[in-house]
């Protein structure tokens, strides 16, 4: 079988995870080769290729140059900062190349819609990088919710974050990130619960965001550079009468904003808090009423053989090989992006806003 030719756009931090997984897949299946690397920082792509042993991979100083000269690429991983997600994805799709895009999908809803248009016109795959979906513990949670064990789900509390955990660099400036904690780790929390209940359409958002801790030079060394949110909270009404109570933080003066709670008419599920829903979590608790008796059942933790990031990248490779659908489709993630967009708009105007997702 012909090996798939893969490129990586953006050779910073998260690209190392993609490189590691592509190497593992190549070693196990001998079905791919990384042939091109691009980064706007001079020599970074070249150094990245040498670091990971991508012998023969060609290096470029821009994604446009790479896409112009590499005429046989089957897929690319896009690992740039948030503000470049849309441009890089659209350009790759317009060249007929399948895309594995790191989260968040982009910065604005409008960008997301343009990406979906390019995806539809190209007939290629655009899969968004939510690796927690592939974790066995996440799959178990989704199975419980979708089994009907909880009855009709009507209220969800979710979020997460860290007491102190503000990143730096491209994560904190508007020109590169565009959005802060809610785009970096909040999108994971949203995807976890929205995917579990079938990704209903968001209707309205009432939101607040702040940067109090990050802008305090006594607490954060890059306070003068900080231009995004370090905390966000929102009350979201979803299609089907579901309420989503969401909060996320890079920094806050408590250790956690609380566990994730999914309430239904027949039962409830408590998922223990974590700093970032980027992997597994501790044992869940199912609350039920059986024959008039209130019971609590601890759901054993499910372990898995491979890192969920590996499964994310492998699922993308398999989708290209089999001409299959995107493993994490934009038809779902556009709703995640619409909520983030709604949070930004509501926080800016100080009142509830409606969400309107155009048809593509």
Secondary structure by P-SEA (a helix, b strand, c coil): cbbbbbbbcccccaaaaaaaaaaaaaaacccccccbbbbcccaaaaaaaaaaccccbbbbccaaaaaaccccccbbbbbccccaaaaaaaaaaaabbbbbccccccccaaaaaaaaaaaaaacbbbbccccccccaaaaaaaaaaaccccccccbbbbbbbbcbbbbccccccccccccccccccaaaaaaaaaaaacccccccccccccccccccccccccccccccccccccccccccbbbbbbbbcccccccccccbbbbcccbbbbbbbcccccccccbbbbbbbcccbbbbbbbccccccccaaaaaaaaaaaaaaaccccccccccaaaaaaaaaaaaaaaaacbbbbbbbbcc
